[in-house]
Amino acid sequence: MSGEFELIDIGANLAHDAFDSDRDEVIQRAAAYGVRRLVITGSDETSSLAAARLTQEYPGRLWSTAGVHPHHAGEYTEDVAGTLRQLLGTDCVVAVGECGLDYYRDFSPRAAQRTAFQAQLELAQESKLPVFLHQRDAHADFAAILEPMLDGICRGVAHCFTGSRQALQAYLEMGLYIGVTGWICDERRGAELREMAHEIPPDRLMLETDAPYLLPRTLRPKPSSRRNEPMYLLEVLRVFADASGRSPESVAAACTANAERFFGLPALARSGS
């Protein structure tokens, strides 16, 4: 399927040091597979700044988010908020986040997670930008904080959705988009998501790799490295299309249109068109 589709990876951690030795090659390989546009995830102050700098090297191909992941919520200060606010005022930064709650790892105290999440939702309201959301094992608190804020937030995506049917329906009712990663390719952990794939409306779906994490386990031949990269978004597309009973062509077209609309990206003409 390489090069057959026009895809946007809405969540790639390209500022991660796993890509320090070959970042340009990773970006070029993705483009060869039809993944010509990427949204680079900011997960703390340092990575948000680095992601924004990367976008300057690839104008019209890379955009970024700016935020503090719940793992780093204990680092959220007024100075960090000031940095995020500056980044959110630039054209290359197209969403607030990654932000939310993670009670699975609990790398930051839960109270600090809730405070940082609330503060970043307020930044989304202030900046009029969409929000890139993270939730794991924290659905009740996540929904309780998010739902009252949604009237002032233009759009939100449940990044790397791994939740239950109850959570899926709740997020759809809130108007959220659903981000699907290589989690769906895991024979055990992704089973429930595959069963629910047909329940995600085409106009609410977006695809992402979360590279360098979540290498699709269905790739054949199996890559020699465990590092995920954006070129493998095609495997996420293939598995989702199969699980949902939709054609890869229709899924790709819907996801690309959704990502353009969600992040406010310009439409990109296909090669040869």
TASULDA-V577379 format. One record per backbone hydrogen bond with DSSP energy under -0.5 kcal/mol. NH is the residue of the N-H (numbers start at 0). CO is the residue of the C=O. Records with the same first field share a line. If there is no record, write none. Layout:
NH: CO / CO
This chain:
3: 0
6: 4 / 33
8: 36
9: 7 / 206
11: 38
12: 210
13: 11
15: 12
18: 15
19: 16
21: 18
22: 18
25: 21
26: 22
27: 23
28: 24
29: 25
30: 26
31: 27
32: 28 / 29
33: 30
34: 29
35: 6 / 33
36: 6
37: 60
38: 8
39: 37 / 62
40: 11
41: 96
47: 43
48: 44
49: 45
50: 46
51: 47
52: 48
53: 49
54: 50
55: 51 / 52
56: 52 / 53
57: 53 / 54
60: 57
61: 57
62: 37
63: 91
64: 39
65: 94
68: 42
71: 68
72: 69
74: 71
75: 72
76: 74
80: 76
81: 77
82: 78
83: 79
84: 80
85: 81
86: 82
87: 83
88: 84 / 85
89: 86
92: 89
93: 63 / 91
94: 63
95: 129
96: 65
97: 131
98: 131
100: 133
102: 135
103: 135
105: 101
112: 108
113: 109
114: 110
115: 111
116: 112
117: 113
118: 114
119: 115
120: 116
121: 117
122: 118
123: 119
124: 120
125: 121
126: 122
127: 123
128: 123
129: 93
130: 154
131: 95
132: 130 / 156
133: 98
135: 100
141: 137
142: 138
143: 139
144: 140
145: 141
146: 142
147: 143
148: 145
149: 145 / 146
151: 148
152: 149
156: 130
157: 176
158: 132 / 156
160: 157 / 178
167: 163
168: 164
169: 165
170: 166
171: 167
172: 168
173: 169
174: 170 / 171
175: 170
176: 155
177: 203
178: 157
179: 177 / 205
183: 180
184: 181
185: 182
186: 184
189: 185
190: 187
193: 189
194: 190
195: 191
196: 192 / 193
198: 195
199: 196
200: 198
203: 200
204: 201
205: 177
207: 179
209: 10
212: 209
218: 215
227: 211
231: 228
232: 229
233: 230
234: 231
235: 231
236: 232
237: 233
238: 234
239: 235
240: 236
241: 237
242: 238
243: 239
244: 240
245: 240
250: 246
251: 247
252: 248
253: 249
254: 250
255: 251
256: 252
257: 253
258: 254
259: 255
260: 256
261: 257
262: 258
263: 259
264: 259
272: 269
